[in-house]
Amino acid sequence: MRIEVVGRNIEVTDPIREYAEKKSGKLERYLDMIQLITYTIEKESASKEVFKAELVVDVEHHANFVSQDHGNDMYALIDSVTDKTARQLTDFKERLKLNNR
């Protein structure tokens, strides 16, 4: 599983990258078919500290799972998109279990 942290209009520092990698580690608990996790953090406005975070999870034999959020705190945004994606992965895994019965 590869993890990428991309910044647009902002430099991704080592602490931010490490935090995102740490948070994405828990996603593998929900589903083991994950191939690539990509966090994209974007500064939306030059005058204000408003950020947009997007998380794309590439899973084998399924379309990508995508979650987005906006806010002022990059760390809270990483938490938010990770939690949203964890919910999506949990729902998908439950559907897989029901279909395999």
C-alpha positions in Angstrom: 0.0 0.0 0.0 1.4 3.4 -1.0 0.5 6.6 0.7 0.9 10.0 -1.0 0.4 13.4 0.5 0.1 16.2 -2.1 -0.1 19.9 -1.5 -1.6 22.5 -3.8 -0.7 26.1 -3.2 0.9 24.9 0.0 4.0 23.1 1.1 3.4 19.8 2.8 5.7 19.7 5.8 7.1 16.6 7.4 4.8 16.7 10.4 1.7 17.0 8.2 2.9 14.1 6.0 3.7 11.9 9.0 0.3 12.7 10.6 -1.5 11.8 7.4 0.5 8.6 7.0 -0.3 7.7 10.7 -4.0 8.3 10.2 -4.2 6.4 6.9 -2.7 3.3 8.6 -6.0 2.7 10.3 -7.8 2.4 7.0 -6.1 -0.8 6.2 -7.9 -2.3 9.2 -11.2 -1.8 7.5 -10.3 -3.3 4.2 -7.2 -5.1 3.1 -7.6 -4.6 -0.7 -6.3 -1.0 -0.6 -3.6 -0.2 -3.1 -3.1 3.5 -2.9 -4.1 6.3 -0.5 -3.8 9.9 -1.7 -4.3 12.9 0.5 -4.6 16.2 -1.4 -4.4 19.4 0.8 -5.2 22.6 -1.0 -5.1 26.2 0.2 -8.3 27.7 -1.2 -7.8 31.4 -0.7 -4.6 33.5 -0.7 -5.9 36.0 1.8 -7.5 33.5 4.3 -6.3 30.4 6.0 -9.0 28.2 4.4 -8.0 24.7 3.3 -9.6 21.8 1.4 -8.7 18.3 2.0 -9.5 15.3 -0.3 -8.7 11.7 0.3 -8.8 9.2 -2.5 -8.5 5.5 -1.7 -7.8 3.1 -4.6 -9.2 -0.3 -3.9 -8.8 -3.5 -6.0 -11.8 -4.4 -8.2 -13.8 -1.3 -7.1 -14.1 2.4 -8.0 -12.1 4.8 -5.8 -13.5 5.9 -2.5 -13.4 9.7 -2.2 -14.0 12.1 0.7 -13.6 15.9 1.0 -13.8 18.5 3.6 -13.1 22.3 4.1 -11.9 24.2 7.1 -9.2 26.1 8.9 -7.2 23.4 10.6 -5.3 20.9 8.3 -5.0 18.3 11.0 -8.7 18.3 11.7 -9.4 18.0 8.0 -7.1 15.0 7.7 -9.1 13.5 10.7 -12.4 14.3 9.0 -11.6 12.8 5.6 -10.1 9.8 7.1 -13.2 9.1 9.3 -15.5 9.6 6.3 -13.5 7.2 4.2 -13.4 4.7 7.1 -17.2 4.8 7.2 -17.3 4.2 3.4 -14.9 1.2 3.7 -16.9 -0.2 6.5 -20.1 0.0 4.6 -18.5 -1.6 1.5 -17.1 -4.5 3.6 -20.5 -5.1 5.1 -22.0 -5.2 1.6 -19.3 -7.7 0.5 -20.2 -9.9 3.5 -23.9 -9.9 2.7 -23.3 -10.7 -0.9 -21.0 -13.7 -0.1 -23.6 -15.4 2.1 
